[in-house]
Amino acid sequence: MAEYKAPLRDMRFVLNEVFKASELWASMPRLADVVDAETADAILEEGAKLTARELAPLNRSGDEEGAHWDNGDVTTPAGFKKAFATYAEGGWVGLSGNPKYGGLGMPKMLSAQFEEMMYSANNSFTLYPTLTTGACMALNAHASQEICETYLPNMYAGVWSGSMCLTESHSGTDLGLIHTKAEPQNDGSYRVTGTKIFITAGEHDLTENIIHLVLAKLPNAPKGPRGISLFLVPKRLVNEDGSLGESNDVSCGSIEHKMGIRASATCVMNFDHALGYLIGEVNKGLTAMFTMMNYERLSIGIQGLGCSEMSYQNALEYAKERTQGRAATGATQPDKAADPILEHPDIRRMLLNIKATTEAGRAFSTYVAKQLDLAKFSDNADEKASADALSALLTPLAKAFFTDVGLENCIQGQQIFGGHGYICESGQEQLVRDVRIAQIYEGTNGIQALDLLGRKTVANGGKFFTAFAREVKGFVESNNTKTMAEFVTPLSKALGNLERVTFWVINKAANHPNEIGAASVEYLHVFGYTAYAYMFALMAKTAQDQLTAGTEEESFYLGKLSTARYFYKRLLPRIHSLTEIVISGADPLFELSNDQF
Ligand SMILES: Cc1cc2nc3c(=O)[nH]c(=O)nc-3n(C[C@H](O)[C@H](O)[C@H](O)COP(=O)(O)OP(=O)(O)OC[C@H]3O[C@@H](n4cnc5c(N)ncnc54)[C@H](O)[C@@H]3O)c2cc1C
């Protein structure tokens, strides 16, 4: 496995040059005093060291050893505890947390890039703090001040961690079916009873307390999703003075043995009249939980992106070293028995597929994070509303597209290794196993596609989509120059295609209930490639400007333009076949009767 090296140059290009993050931060009073270009750069630099030195070295050993369960106690693999302590002491858990409770208040544009480094270095490790960050966000947004004061400082400090307890054996996607009950007590607290499965970081040895956010139903709650409330249930109770009290009635029944992310403890959690506290309003638990889930969704998308980057670094190193056969145009290393496999068009094709989609994905994750920052920090009501709409639209797209492409990229990296990619030593087979879950948890990618096309597009008559399309058209119009034509002309066509297909589905769905579900996955991919085309047009414009101004880094910017050209010529055309599938409609899916399957 190649040694992980954070792609700092590309991250800085995206953050500082393409999206001019420091100018944006300076324009928002609530960020202006917190972060500037220099601070952001120092954070990325430190993040790169931490992930390369502390997390990446534990990736393979963590996979081989896995998490252990022993009579209710869970231990993480050797080295995890020490690495987590270093991580927590560095203040990384609270990187984007609320400064009022000890967080550092950093923008998502920055923390998203750090998260990418984390996932590249070690998927399993990253899930422990990520769940905590998400739980903190839900508490910060929906819990009382007293709860925030009691829990958030310890969680941001990494002394306590968080978990998200939704899933039950009979209730995954359809959370309206949950059985877990919460009974109100006279003192305003609740007793929570039920069993949750597949709970990431539900039990472990990294922190002294675990704060579970649990979905449960009150007696006589309305049936379905409208009867769900959210509860904070600590593993250990907290005394009035903030010190740790006795154990709560929460236990870990077992952990799962699974395909990948083996060092991440996936737990069965039993709540047996456990003491809990209501978060947010009664029966509005799903709304509160969505604060956590939306954050987690972008983060899990970034898992796909981080794995793509690692796949690229690993496969590129191998493609330069491995010699097999001769270049079709004649030997490039005539003194050796064979040429590096990097000379073969098929190997270049796979490497460029990974490189292009990873660079576009990095830009897109920063772009979505920018919308989240504007929605959170902007004082301009119009800007905030537009950013809210864009982040709602683009979060399910990022989650599903990054992770679908992430698996494809890890498999292509594995293919570059030939048979060695199937063997543990290469590290590629672990990447394939680890990235696979990202398409499934945090709402399957099928559900993300339904969310994008159903709730976020058809349900509002394409309003959010139109806002996105307007922005892209604005870019095309103001960059309709001779030098940018090779990018903006196909971008404009791709956007026109996406617009047509969007309104085709909106119209069809008015009379045919199955059209959304039939179109959604391929629609999401048409949207994803079109969004990436927009990202490459933005990056190409920045690269051209730098080259025109004169730069010592000509090779970097020329490389960016070549990668953009590759994307436009060899990946963007995928939208045509995907569009054909979308507009074939739902009928072919239902021609076969159920008993003909
Ligand atoms: C390793 C791991 C870690 C996890 N971590 C957590 C965690 O920390 N907390 C937590 O609460 N859960 C967690 N989960 C659970 C995970 O989020 C669920 O597995 C996932 O949401 C899918 O639910 P399910 O497995 O019950 O599948 P189901 O809901 O049974 O879905 C089965 C299939 O049907 C499809 N489907 C279902 N409903 C519809 C519909 N209405 N329309 C179209 N298609 C549909 C799905 O897309 C899927 O393909 C984890 C799971 C795993 C494996």
The ligand as a Tripos MOL2 file, in Angstrom:
@<TRIPOS>MOLECULE
LIG
   53    58     1     0     0
SMALL
NO_CHARGES

@<TRIPOS>ATOM
      1 C1        -21.8010   -1.4310    9.1030 C.3       1 LIG1
      2 C2        -23.0990   -0.7310    9.3370 C.ar      1 LIG1
      3 C3        -23.1340    0.3790   10.1670 C.ar      1 LIG1
      4 C4        -24.3500    1.0210   10.4290 C.ar      1 LIG1
      5 N1        -24.3970    2.0720   11.3240 N.ar      1 LIG1
      6 C5        -25.6060    2.5240   11.7490 C.ar      1 LIG1
      7 C6        -25.7140    3.4430   12.8410 C.ar      1 LIG1
      8 O1        -24.7010    3.9170   13.3950 O.2       1 LIG1
      9 N2        -26.9410    3.7830   13.2860 N.ar      1 LIG1
     10 C7        -28.0700    3.2880   12.7090 C.ar      1 LIG1
     11 O2        -29.1510    3.6160   13.1750 O.2       1 LIG1
     12 N3        -28.0130    2.4380   11.6670 N.ar      1 LIG1
     13 C8        -26.8170    2.0440   11.1690 C.ar      1 LIG1
     14 N4        -26.7460    1.1520   10.1300 N.ar      1 LIG1
     15 C9        -27.9690    0.7410    9.4750 C.3       1 LIG1
     16 C10       -28.0980    1.2680    8.0520 C.3       1 LIG1
     17 O3        -28.2940    2.6580    8.0620 O.3       1 LIG1
     18 C11       -29.2330    0.4970    7.3730 C.3       1 LIG1
     19 O4        -28.7380   -0.8200    7.1620 O.3       1 LIG1
     20 C12       -29.6790    1.1050    6.0830 C.3       1 LIG1
     21 O5        -30.2820    2.3460    6.3160 O.3       1 LIG1
     22 C13       -30.6870    0.2140    5.3370 C.3       1 LIG1
     23 O6        -31.6440   -0.3510    6.1800 O.3       1 LIG1
     24 P1        -31.8840   -1.9390    6.1550 P.3       1 LIG1
     25 O7        -30.5800   -2.5940    6.2850 O.co2     1 LIG1
     26 O8        -32.9180   -2.2830    7.1320 O.co2     1 LIG1
     27 O9        -32.4350   -2.2220    4.6870 O.3       1 LIG1
     28 P2        -33.9570   -2.1240    4.1940 P.3       1 LIG1
     29 O10       -34.5600   -0.8740    4.6820 O.co2     1 LIG1
     30 O11       -34.6420   -3.3930    4.5260 O.co2     1 LIG1
     31 O12       -33.7690   -2.0000    2.6370 O.3       1 LIG1
     32 C14       -33.5220   -3.1450    1.7810 C.3       1 LIG1
     33 C15       -33.4680   -2.6610    0.3380 C.3       1 LIG1
     34 O13       -34.7410   -2.1090   -0.0230 O.3       1 LIG1
     35 C16       -34.6040   -0.7750   -0.4830 C.3       1 LIG1
     36 N5        -35.7650    0.0020   -0.0270 N.ar      1 LIG1
     37 C17       -36.2980    0.0420    1.2190 C.ar      1 LIG1
     38 N6        -37.3530    0.8650    1.2360 N.ar      1 LIG1
     39 C18       -37.5030    1.3670    0.0060 C.ar      1 LIG1
     40 C19       -38.4070    2.2820   -0.5970 C.ar      1 LIG1
     41 N7        -39.3680    2.8830    0.1020 N.pl3     1 LIG1
     42 N8        -38.2520    2.5730   -1.9070 N.ar      1 LIG1
     43 C20       -37.2600    2.0090   -2.6260 C.ar      1 LIG1
     44 N9        -36.3770    1.1340   -2.1080 N.ar      1 LIG1
     45 C21       -36.4880    0.8120   -0.8170 C.ar      1 LIG1
     46 C22       -33.3010   -0.2780    0.1100 C.3       1 LIG1
     47 O14       -32.7270    0.7670   -0.6750 O.3       1 LIG1
     48 C23       -32.4580   -1.5460    0.1100 C.3       1 LIG1
     49 O15       -31.8560   -1.7090   -1.1550 O.3       1 LIG1
     50 C24       -25.5400    0.5480    9.8040 C.ar      1 LIG1
     51 C25       -25.4810   -0.5630    8.9540 C.ar      1 LIG1
     52 C26       -24.3020   -1.2100    8.7240 C.ar      1 LIG1
     53 C27       -24.2940   -2.4230    7.8420 C.3       1 LIG1
@<TRIPOS>BOND
     1     1     2 1
     2     2     3 ar
     3     2    52 ar
     4     3     4 ar
     5     4     5 ar
     6     4    50 ar
     7     5     6 ar
     8     6     7 ar
     9     6    13 1
    10     7     8 2
    11     7     9 ar
    12     9    10 ar
    13    10    11 2
    14    10    12 ar
    15    12    13 ar
    16    13    14 ar
    17    14    15 1
    18    14    50 ar
    19    15    16 1
    20    16    17 1
    21    16    18 1
    22    18    19 1
    23    18    20 1
    24    20    21 1
    25    20    22 1
    26    22    23 1
    27    23    24 1
    28    24    25 2
    29    24    26 1
    30    24    27 1
    31    27    28 1
    32    28    29 2
    33    28    30 1
    34    28    31 1
    35    31    32 1
    36    32    33 1
    37    33    34 1
    38    33    48 1
    39    34    35 1
    40    35    36 1
    41    35    46 1
    42    36    37 ar
    43    36    45 ar
    44    37    38 ar
    45    38    39 ar
    46    39    40 ar
    47    39    45 ar
    48    40    41 1
    49    40    42 ar
    50    42    43 ar
    51    43    44 ar
    52    44    45 ar
    53    46    47 1
    54    46    48 1
    55    48    49 1
    56    50    51 ar
    57    51    52 ar
    58    52    53 1
@<TRIPOS>SUBSTRUCTURE
     1 LIG1         1 GROUP 0 **** ****
